[in-house]
Amino acid sequence: MISIRICGAAVRVHFSFLVFNALIFLMRSSGLVLSFYAVCLLHEAGHLTALRHTGGSISTVDVSGAGIVIGTQKGGRVTDKSRLYVLLAGPAANILLYVLLSICGYHGSFAQLNLIAAVYNMLPYRSLDGGAIISLLSLGTVRERAVMHILTAVKLFMIVLSAAAVYYCGREAFPLLAAAIALFTGDITRSP
């Protein structure tokens, strides 16, 4: 792991991020890879803009093969409403750019990647915005345990669907299966 400090925040780049990058560069064209990183930067900029807007500040940034996790400073008055706003801001930035590009008549890979990033990040995994939102909304409620059981079933179903896609579509669909398994495993290790 590489660790540096930028503007007071500890930025840690994990080995899995480097492996993930190597795999992407092996499997895709450089233009598509650069578009992917631009989409990711836009997504994170949405989160950071909302975080600054709510008065929050960054303590850590972890970059790994599973994505980017931004840790915030403890202290101050952080409400569930402001957390929800920050979590929704990343996918909202991607959707907004997709809509703007579509209005301008551009429907290429960059526009599509923005839409895919928004949808992907709303999947119900704790390491993604969608799972964090579900956890935020269900935490401490009487239905918290039931929600988590339903989400586990949904995640297992997504692994089965991804495996079926690999079986029927071939190795091009393998990244879907790898992502579904990695996200599921990550959620198991993050469980309280």
Helices and strands as residue ranges (DSSP letters): E 2-6, E 9-13, H 15-27, H 30-53, E 58-64, E 67-72, H 80-103, H 109-121, H 129-138, H 144-169, G 171-173, H 174-190
